[in-house]
Amino acid sequence: MPYKLREHTADIRLEITGESLAGLFSESMKAANAVTCPDFSSDVVERRVTVSSPDILSLLVDFLNELVFLGQVHHEAYDELRTVAVTETHFEGVVKGRKIIGMEEEIKAVTLHEASVRQTEKGTWLANLVLDI
């Protein structure tokens, strides 16, 4: 056989809880920062983020991938979120953060593989996400 399939461990799995849907988005952003461990500069930045997707799982994944994209393009990391509007198919808000000098780990993408989002019986939100690093 001219090829072999090999195991590769380049994923990080996260379990995130939020008291509200907006809280879930905020905690997910903070969890991603905990993975990357950005080395912040003193330059403060603010960016508006608007994402629409067909369902809540896709919305959360798309939101985080938008932050990954913005961070890579502008050399920034975001540690504060002000939600303007959030439904199960639309997110609009403002992220605040700072320029970065570097980071310990780089997220390539947030994937749908083994991902889930659900509201618990207590009304809180629970997400399981996989980061491709």
Secondary structure in CASP SS format (residue, H / E / C, confidence):
PFRMAT SS
TARGET T0000
AUTHOR 0000-0000-0000
METHOD secondary structure of the structure
MODEL  1
M C 1.00
P C 1.00
Y C 1.00
K C 1.00
L C 1.00
R C 1.00
E C 1.00
H C 1.00
T C 1.00
A C 1.00
D E 1.00
I E 1.00
R E 1.00
L E 1.00
E E 1.00
I E 1.00
T E 1.00
G E 1.00
E C 1.00
S C 1.00
L H 1.00
A H 1.00
G H 1.00
L H 1.00
F H 1.00
S H 1.00
E H 1.00
S H 1.00
M H 1.00
K H 1.00
A H 1.00
A H 1.00
N H 1.00
A H 1.00
V H 1.00
T H 1.00
C C 1.00
P E 1.00
D E 1.00
F E 1.00
S E 1.00
S E 1.00
D E 1.00
V E 1.00
V E 1.00
E E 1.00
R E 1.00
R E 1.00
V E 1.00
T E 1.00
V E 1.00
S E 1.00
S C 1.00
P C 1.00
D C 1.00
I H 1.00
L H 1.00
S H 1.00
L H 1.00
L H 1.00
V H 1.00
D H 1.00
F H 1.00
L H 1.00
N H 1.00
E H 1.00
L H 1.00
V H 1.00
F H 1.00
L H 1.00
G H 1.00
Q H 1.00
V H 1.00
H H 1.00
H C 1.00
E E 1.00
A E 1.00
Y E 1.00
D E 1.00
E E 1.00
L E 1.00
R E 1.00
T E 1.00
V E 1.00
A E 1.00
V E 1.00
T C 1.00
E C 1.00
T C 1.00
H E 1.00
F E 1.00
E E 1.00
G E 1.00
V E 1.00
V E 1.00
K E 1.00
G E 1.00
R E 1.00
K E 1.00
I E 1.00
I E 1.00
G E 1.00
M E 1.00
E C 1.00
E C 1.00
E C 1.00
I C 1.00
K C 1.00
A E 1.00
V E 1.00
T E 1.00
L E 1.00
H E 1.00
E E 1.00
A E 1.00
S E 1.00
V E 1.00
R E 1.00
Q E 1.00
T C 1.00
E C 1.00
K C 1.00
G C 1.00
T C 1.00
W E 1.00
L E 1.00
A E 1.00
N E 1.00
L E 1.00
V E 1.00
L E 1.00
D E 1.00
I C 1.00
END
